[in-house]
Amino acid sequence: MNLLCWNCRGLGTDSTVGELRRLVKRYRPSLLFLSETKMRDTKVRKFMWSFGFSGCFAVSSDGRSGGLALFWVHDCPVSLKHYNSNIIDVTIGSVPEHMWRASFVYGEPKVGLRHDLWDFLRLVRTEWSGPWICAGDFNEILSRDEHLSRRERGEQQIRLFREYLEFCDLVDLGFLGSKFTWNNRQEGNDNVKVRLDRALANGKFNHLFDECHVENVITSSSDHYAILISINKKTWHSENNYFKIGFKYEAMWARAPDYNEVVEKNWNDGFEGARNLHSIWTNLNKMATSLKQWSKSTFGSIQKKIKKTGTTTSNASILKLCSSLLNRGESD
């Protein structure tokens, strides 16, 4: 499933519409979010069928400024929760246990008013405890290295953005491709590049989906890159998803002579690609799998050995059994 977000800087030109058609054809997004459409909502909705979507919700621009639109395909159940000039907030799914929240944003251009959007995200956080993704043009950065120009960005506004995201439990999902998503396209010392567009998610969203990748897609008709978010549903298998079914750490593992070596090797070898929230969660699942296999080969099945002693086994007997298993691990 793909989500595509783009600050298109106006849908009123043939070049922008043409490029958007090519993006939709190539990536086939189930959800398409556009900011700065610079159009009335009624006019934006006319693009729905020609883009190949069956649903659309749009927020009118204020003259030639702003304007939002969200398009979706027929097999993507979308329910609108909130909207204003800076956000379209929806839930996706029809089954409660698999439902997730998506907040598509356009950050306020005026720094002094930017906190209004952050306050709204806080509100969403207080009323929603399930899987949540937040994506779009935030018009803000998380660190100084995301802004490249002669003039530095204010540290206070960066810190405020980070504090709001920490309150919301939202973590940057990383990216593939170019780091900077906005370029003023000026030459020499006047050139400014900033990473304004991103995708954020909470831990439950990463638990719900097996894969989540973000790619910054180069565009030519806008000074913003599009961001492509590719997500795949989890297919849980009992043999390699121990956190889902209940992973249990055994205290006696730490006393085994090769325990630290096993943990360090599996942790370092398990990472693939960029280190972000999704890759860390994936690696934790790999670590759980490896530790289970290592424990079985080193100590055998503790539960089976306990059962063999009988249902009336005393605590002392169990401790004696665990001690013998540990001694076996030390001697191997």
C-alpha positions in Angstrom: 0.0 0.0 0.0 1.4 3.4 -1.0 0.7 6.9 0.4 1.9 9.9 -1.6 2.1 13.4 -0.2 3.1 16.4 -2.2 3.1 20.2 -1.8 2.3 20.7 -5.5 2.3 24.5 -5.3 -0.9 24.9 -7.3 -3.0 22.6 -9.5 -3.6 25.3 -12.0 -0.9 24.4 -14.5 -0.7 21.7 -17.1 2.8 20.8 -16.1 1.8 20.2 -12.5 -1.3 18.1 -13.4 0.8 16.2 -16.0 3.5 15.4 -13.5 0.9 14.4 -10.9 -0.7 11.9 -13.4 2.7 10.4 -14.0 3.4 10.0 -10.2 0.0 8.4 -9.7 0.5 6.0 -12.6 4.0 5.0 -11.4 3.3 4.6 -7.7 -0.4 3.8 -7.7 -1.1 5.3 -4.2 -4.1 4.2 -2.2 -4.0 7.6 -0.6 -2.9 10.9 -2.3 -2.5 14.0 -0.2 -1.9 17.4 -1.9 -1.2 20.7 -0.1 -1.2 24.2 -1.6 -3.7 23.3 -4.3 -4.5 27.0 -4.6 -8.0 26.0 -5.7 -11.6 25.9 -4.4 -12.6 22.5 -3.1 -15.3 22.0 -5.8 -12.7 22.5 -8.5 -10.2 20.1 -6.9 -12.8 17.3 -6.6 -13.2 17.3 -10.4 -9.7 15.7 -10.6 -10.9 12.7 -8.6 -12.0 10.4 -11.4 -9.4 11.5 -13.9 -6.7 10.6 -11.4 -8.2 7.2 -10.8 -9.7 7.7 -7.3 -13.1 7.0 -6.0 -13.1 9.3 -3.0 -12.0 12.9 -2.3 -12.1 15.5 0.5 -10.8 19.0 -0.2 -10.3 22.2 1.8 -10.6 25.4 -0.3 -7.6 27.7 -0.6 -7.7 31.2 0.8 -7.4 33.0 -2.5 -4.1 31.9 -4.1 -2.8 30.6 -0.8 -3.2 27.1 0.8 -5.7 24.5 -0.1 -5.7 20.8 0.7 -6.9 17.6 -0.9 -7.0 13.9 0.0 -7.9 11.3 -2.6 -8.4 7.6 -2.0 -9.2 4.4 -3.8 -12.4 2.4 -3.4 -11.0 -0.4 -1.3 -9.5 2.0 1.2 -12.1 2.8 3.9 -11.6 6.4 4.9 -13.5 8.2 7.7 -13.0 12.0 8.2 -12.3 13.0 11.8 -11.1 16.6 11.6 -10.0 19.2 9.1 -8.9 22.8 8.8 -6.6 24.9 6.5 -3.6 23.0 7.8 -4.7 19.4 8.3 -6.9 16.6 7.0 -7.2 14.0 9.7 -8.8 10.6 9.0 -9.0 7.0 10.1 -8.4 4.1 7.8 -10.0 0.7 8.0 -13.4 -0.8 8.9 -12.3 -3.3 11.5 -11.6 -1.7 14.9 -8.5 -3.8 15.8 -6.9 -3.0 12.5 -7.9 0.6 12.2 -5.2 3.3 12.0 -5.1 7.1 12.0 -3.5 9.3 9.3 -3.0 13.1 9.8 -2.0 14.8 6.6 -0.5 18.2 7.3 0.5 21.5 5.8 2.6 23.5 8.3 1.7 27.1 8.8 4.1 29.3 6.8 4.1 32.0 9.6 6.3 30.9 12.4 4.2 32.7 15.0 1.1 30.7 14.1 2.8 27.3 13.7 2.0 26.3 17.2 -1.7 26.0 16.3 -1.0 22.9 14.2 1.2 21.5 17.0 -1.6 22.1 19.5 -4.0 20.2 17.2 -1.7 17.2 17.0 -1.6 17.2 20.8 -5.4 17.1 20.7 -5.3 14.1 18.4 -2.8 12.4 20.7 -5.1 12.8 23.7 -8.2 11.3 21.9 -6.4 8.5 20.0 -4.2 5.8 21.4 -4.0 3.5 18.4 -1.7 3.3 15.3 -1.0 6.8 14.0 1.0 8.2 11.0 1.4 11.9 10.4 2.9 13.1 7.0 3.2 16.1 4.7 4.9 19.5 4.6 5.5 20.5 8.2 7.3 23.7 7.3 9.7 22.9 10.2 12.8 20.9 10.9 14.0 18.6 13.7 17.7 19.5 13.7 20.0 22.2 12.2 21.5 19.8 9.7 18.1 19.7 7.9 18.5 23.4 6.9 21.2 24.5 4.5 21.7 28.2 3.9 23.7 31.2 5.1 21.0 32.2 7.6 20.4 29.8 10.5 17.0 28.7 11.6 15.8 29.7 15.1 16.7 27.1 17.7 13.5 27.9 19.7 11.1 26.9 16.9 13.1 23.7 16.3 13.0 22.8 20.0 9.3 23.5 20.2 8.6 21.2 17.2 10.6 18.4 18.8 8.8 18.8 22.2 5.4 18.5 20.6 6.4 15.4 18.7 7.8 13.8 21.9 4.5 14.5 23.6 2.7 12.8 20.7 5.0 9.8 20.7 5.7 10.5 17.0 9.1 9.4 15.6 10.6 10.3 12.2 10.4 7.3 9.8 13.6 8.3 7.9 13.9 8.5 4.2 15.6 7.2 1.0 16.8 9.6 -1.6 17.8 13.3 -1.3 17.9 14.7 2.2 16.4 18.1 1.4 12.8 18.2 0.2 12.5 21.9 -0.6 14.8 24.1 -2.7 14.3 27.8 -3.4 16.1 27.1 -6.7 18.4 30.2 -6.5 22.1 30.2 -7.3 25.2 30.4 -5.2 25.0 31.8 -1.7 21.3 32.6 -2.2 20.4 28.9 -2.4 18.4 27.5 0.5 17.7 23.8 1.0 15.5 22.4 3.8 13.9 19.1 4.8 10.4 20.3 5.3 8.5 17.2 4.2 8.5 14.0 6.2 6.5 11.1 7.7 6.2 10.5 11.4 4.6 7.6 13.2 4.0 6.2 16.7 5.2 2.7 17.9 1.8 1.1 17.4 1.8 2.0 13.7 5.1 0.2 13.3 3.7 -2.8 15.1 0.7 -2.9 12.8 2.8 -2.9 9.6 5.6 -5.3 8.6 7.3 -2.8 6.4 7.3 1.0 6.2 9.6 2.9 3.9 9.7 6.6 3.0 11.2 7.9 -0.2 11.8 11.5 -1.2 10.7 11.6 -4.9 12.2 14.3 -7.2 9.7 16.5 -8.9 10.2 19.3 -11.5 6.9 21.4 -11.4 7.1 22.2 -7.7 9.9 23.4 -5.4 8.9 20.6 -3.0 9.7 16.9 -3.5 6.9 14.4 -3.1 7.2 11.8 -0.3 6.2 8.3 -1.0 5.3 6.1 2.0 5.2 2.4 1.3 3.6 0.2 4.0 2.8 -3.6 4.1 0.5 -5.4 6.5 2.1 -7.7 9.0 1.7 -11.4 8.4 2.4 -12.9 11.8 4.1 -16.3 12.1 4.6 -17.9 15.5 8.1 -19.0 14.8 9.6 -15.5 14.2 7.4 -12.9 15.8 8.0 -13.4 19.5 7.1 -9.9 20.6 3.6 -10.3 19.2 2.9 -13.6 21.0 4.8 -12.7 24.2 8.6 -12.7 24.3 10.0 -13.7 27.7 13.5 -12.9 28.8 15.1 -15.6 30.9 17.4 -14.2 33.7 19.7 -17.3 33.5 20.7 -16.3 30.0 22.9 -13.5 31.3 25.1 -16.1 33.2 25.9 -18.1 30.1 29.5 -17.4 29.0 28.6 -16.6 25.3 25.5 -14.5 26.1 27.0 -11.1 25.5 28.7 -12.2 22.3 25.4 -13.7 21.0 23.5 -10.5 21.7 26.1 -8.1 20.3 26.5 -10.2 17.1 22.8 -10.6 16.4 22.1 -6.9 17.1 24.8 -5.6 14.8 24.2 -8.2 12.0 20.4 -7.7 12.0 20.3 -4.1 10.7 19.5 -3.6 7.0 19.5 -0.1 5.6 18.9 3.1 7.5 18.5 2.9 11.3 15.0 4.3 12.2 12.1 3.3 14.3 10.9 0.6 11.9 14.4 -1.0 11.5 14.9 -1.0 15.3 11.6 -2.8 15.8 12.4 -5.3 13.0 15.8 -6.0 14.5 14.2 -6.5 18.0 12.0 -9.2 16.4 15.1 -10.8 14.8 16.9 -10.6 18.2 14.0 -12.4 19.9 14.1 -15.2 17.3 17.8 -15.6 17.7 17.7 -15.7 21.5 14.9 -18.3 21.4 16.9 -20.5 19.1 20.2 -20.0 21.1 18.4 -20.8 24.3 16.9 -24.0 23.0 20.3 -25.2 21.7 22.1 -24.2 24.8 19.7 -25.1 27.6 17.1 -27.2 25.8 13.3 -26.8 26.5 12.9 -25.6 30.1 9.2 -26.1 30.1 9.4 -29.7 28.8 11.9 -30.5 31.5 9.7 -29.0 34.2 6.7 -30.9 33.0 8.7 -34.2 33.1 9.2 -33.7 36.9 5.5 -33.8 37.5 2.7 -31.4 38.2 3.5 -31.2 41.9 7.1 -30.1 41.5 8.2 -27.8 44.3 9.9 -24.4 43.8 13.1 -25.9 45.1 13.1 -28.6 42.5 12.5 -26.1 39.7 15.4 -24.0 41.0 17.6 -27.1 41.1 16.6 -28.0 37.5 17.3 -24.5 36.2 20.7 -24.6 38.0 21.6 -27.9 36.2 20.5 -26.4 32.9 22.8 -23.4 33.5 25.7 -25.6 34.4 25.2 -27.4 31.2 25.3 -24.1 29.3 28.6 -23.1 31.0 30.2 -26.4 30.3 29.3 -26.5 26.5 
